[in-house]
């Protein structure tokens, strides 16, 4: 993958702004891309590593574990330890058990959904427009996503931010921050081996604000929204309508998945676990 080659080559060249570079002091508070204190290169490295760990664990994914370890080794804490913890746990397991747990974690539970707009819009007509906005961000960077995948799939968004446009990738993540946080909390609750990957991802984002926390609590209590409409009821034209309809075929986060549960205690206390 081209993103890996670029990231590894930059790490090996100290003059190219590798991941070991400390973030410059005195950044303006409005610089949301670097609100976590990471450099752009550190963000890109973290995102591509998380993207690979959250991809379906096929042969190619397993083959990338050594690269994830190498990328993580130059990152600041807590991203470094979180990524290494995930890849070490997965690396000790047999391939079939990892695949089975991946499907159970991300394809059968609402809180384990990897489609970002499902958390913010559920199965509603607004989701088509949210997907279209993400697709437009991809197009603005010169990319087109195929019909086999929705543009809000978290590994896809992370690969986009890592390998193509960090600013737009960060914007998509920030606009879906409550869903990312709920996913992290859920993986912590079930003691998932992928929790470290979400810990690393959240370490690249600005802290949750009051509105974000309220949105996470509402999602945890009620789950994503739902509308009893067929495809004809979406009332959307062009790409937005196509994407709204595509969610029925592509997203494994529908109403048949496990229902939401109690609000996590750590969220109620106002601090992440």
C-alpha positions in Angstrom: 0.0 0.0 0.0 1.4 3.4 -1.0 0.5 5.0 2.4 2.8 2.5 4.2 5.7 3.2 1.9 5.4 6.9 2.4 5.0 6.7 6.2 7.9 4.3 6.7 10.2 6.3 4.4 9.5 9.5 6.3 10.2 7.8 9.6 13.6 6.7 8.4 14.5 10.3 7.3 15.0 12.7 10.3 15.0 15.6 7.9 11.5 14.7 6.5 9.5 15.4 9.7 9.4 11.8 11.0 7.1 10.7 13.8 9.8 11.2 16.5 9.6 15.0 16.0 8.0 16.8 19.0 5.1 19.1 18.2 6.2 22.8 18.1 5.2 24.9 21.1 2.7 27.7 21.0 0.2 26.2 18.6 -3.0 28.3 18.4 -6.0 26.8 20.2 -8.0 27.0 17.0 -5.6 24.5 15.3 -8.0 21.6 15.8 -5.9 19.3 13.7 -3.1 19.4 16.3 -5.3 19.8 19.4 -4.0 16.4 20.7 -0.4 17.7 20.6 0.6 15.3 17.8 2.3 16.4 14.6 0.6 15.8 11.3 2.9 12.9 10.7 2.2 11.3 14.0 -1.6 11.6 13.2 -1.1 10.0 9.9 0.9 7.1 11.3 -1.6 6.5 14.1 -4.5 6.6 11.7 -3.0 4.1 9.2 -2.1 1.7 12.0 -5.6 1.9 13.5 -7.1 1.5 10.0 -5.2 -1.7 9.4 -6.1 -3.1 12.9 -9.8 -2.4 12.4 -9.9 -4.0 8.9 -11.3 -7.5 8.5 -8.5 -9.8 9.7 -7.7 -11.6 6.4 -4.3 -12.7 5.3 -3.3 -9.2 4.3 -4.3 -7.7 7.6 -2.3 -10.4 9.6 0.7 -9.7 7.3 0.6 -6.0 8.4 1.1 -6.6 12.1 4.9 -6.3 12.0 4.5 -2.9 10.1 2.0 -1.8 12.8 4.5 -2.6 15.5 7.2 -0.6 13.6 4.9 2.4 13.1 3.7 2.4 16.7 7.2 2.3 18.1 7.9 5.9 17.2 4.6 7.3 18.5 4.0 9.2 21.7 2.0 7.8 24.6 -0.8 6.7 24.9 -1.0 5.8 21.2 2.2 3.8 21.2 1.3 1.4 24.1 -2.4 1.2 23.0 -1.5 0.1 19.5 1.2 -2.4 20.6 -1.2 -3.9 23.1 -3.8 -4.6 20.4 -1.4 -6.0 17.9 0.3 -8.2 20.6 -3.0 -9.6 21.7 -4.2 -10.4 18.2 -0.8 -11.7 17.2 -0.9 -14.4 19.9 -4.3 -15.7 18.7 -5.0 -18.1 15.8 -6.4 -16.6 12.7 -9.8 -18.2 12.8 -10.6 -17.2 16.4 -9.6 -13.6 15.5 -11.9 -13.6 12.5 -14.8 -15.0 14.5 -14.4 -12.4 17.3 -14.1 -9.6 14.8 -17.4 -10.5 13.2 -19.1 -10.9 16.6 -17.7 -7.5 17.7 -18.2 -5.3 14.7 -21.0 -6.9 12.6 -23.6 -8.1 15.2 -23.7 -5.3 17.8 -25.0 -1.8 17.3 -22.3 -0.3 19.6 -19.7 -2.1 17.6 -20.6 -0.5 14.3 -17.7 0.7 12.2 -19.9 3.0 10.1 -19.6 6.5 11.6 -22.9 8.0 10.3 -24.9 5.2 11.8 -24.2 6.5 15.3 -25.1 10.1 14.4 -28.1 9.4 12.1 -29.1 5.8 12.5 -31.3 4.4 9.8 -32.8 7.8 8.8 -33.1 9.8 5.6 -30.5 12.3 7.1 -27.8 9.6 6.8 -27.8 9.8 3.0 -26.8 13.5 3.2 -24.2 12.8 5.8 -22.7 10.1 3.6 -22.7 12.4 0.6 -20.8 15.1 2.6 -18.1 12.5 3.3 -18.0 11.4 -0.3 -17.7 15.1 -1.3 -14.6 15.4 1.0 -13.1 12.4 -0.8 -13.8 13.9 -4.2 -12.3 17.3 -3.1 -9.1 15.3 -2.4 -9.3 13.7 -5.9 -10.6 10.3 -4.8 -13.7 8.3 -5.6 -14.9 5.5 -3.4 -16.4 2.4 -5.0 -19.9 1.2 -4.5 -18.7 -1.9 -2.6 -18.0 0.2 0.5 -19.7 3.1 2.3 -17.5 6.2 2.7 -18.1 6.4 6.4 -16.5 3.0 7.2 -14.0 3.9 9.9 -10.9 2.1 8.4 -11.7 3.8 5.0 -11.9 7.3 6.7 -8.7 6.7 8.6 -6.8 5.5 5.4 -8.1 8.7 3.7 -6.8 10.9 6.4 -3.5 9.1 6.7 -2.7 8.8 3.0 -4.5 11.6 1.3 -5.9 14.6 3.3 -5.3 14.9 7.0 -7.3 18.0 7.4 -10.5 16.6 5.8 -9.9 13.2 7.5 -9.8 14.9 10.9 -12.9 16.9 10.1 -14.9 13.7 9.4 -13.6 12.2 12.6 -14.4 15.3 14.7 -17.9 15.5 13.2 -18.6 11.9 14.3 -16.8 12.2 17.6 -19.6 10.8 19.8 -19.9 7.7 17.8 -16.1 7.1 18.0 -16.2 7.6 21.7 -19.2 5.2 22.2 -17.3 2.6 20.1 -14.3 3.0 22.4 -16.4 2.7 25.5 -18.1 -0.4 24.2 -14.9 -2.2 23.3 -13.6 -1.4 26.8 -16.8 -2.9 28.4 -16.5 -6.1 26.5 -12.7 -6.3 27.0 -12.1 -6.4 23.3 -8.6 -6.8 21.9 -9.4 -3.9 19.6 -10.0 -1.5 22.4 -6.3 -0.4 22.2 -6.8 0.7 18.6 -9.7 2.9 19.6 -7.7 4.3 22.5 -5.0 5.3 20.0 -7.5 6.8 17.7 -9.1 8.9 20.4 -5.7 10.2 21.5 -5.4 11.9 18.1 -8.7 13.9 18.6 -9.6 16.9 20.6 -11.0 16.2 24.1 -14.8 15.6 24.3 -16.7 18.8 25.0 -20.0 19.0 26.9 -22.1 18.6 23.7 -20.1 15.5 22.7 -20.6 13.9 26.2 -24.3 14.6 26.0 -24.5 13.0 22.6 -22.6 9.9 23.8 -24.9 9.5 26.8 -28.0 9.8 24.6 -26.6 7.2 22.1 -25.7 4.9 25.0 -29.2 5.2 26.5 -31.3 5.2 23.3 -29.2 3.9 20.5 -29.1 5.4 17.0 -32.3 6.7 15.5 -34.5 4.6 13.3 -37.2 5.3 10.7 -39.7 2.9 9.3 -39.3 3.9 5.7 -38.5 2.0 2.6 -36.1 3.2 -0.1 -38.8 5.2 -1.8 -39.5 7.1 1.4 -36.0 8.7 1.6 -37.0 11.5 -0.8 -33.3 12.1 -1.8 -32.0 12.6 -5.3 -28.8 11.6 -7.0 -25.8 10.5 -4.9 -27.5 11.1 -1.6 -30.4 8.8 -2.5 -28.0 6.2 -3.8 -26.0 6.2 -0.6 -29.1 6.1 1.6 -30.2 3.0 -0.2 -26.7 1.5 -0.1 -26.8 1.6 3.7 -29.4 -1.2 3.6 -27.0 -3.5 1.7 -23.6 -2.5 3.1 -24.0 -1.7 6.7 -24.1 -4.5 9.3 -25.4 -2.2 12.0 -29.2 -2.5 11.5 -32.1 -3.1 13.8 -31.3 -6.8 14.1 -28.1 -6.0 16.0 -27.9 -6.1 19.8 -29.8 -3.3 21.5 -28.1 -0.5 23.5 -27.5 -0.9 27.1 -26.8 1.2 30.2 -24.7 4.4 30.1 -21.1 3.5 30.9 -20.2 4.5 34.5 -17.0 6.3 33.5 -19.0 8.5 31.0 -21.4 9.4 33.7 -18.5 10.4 35.9 -17.3 12.7 33.1 -14.0 11.0 32.3 -13.0 8.4 29.8 -12.1 4.9 30.9 
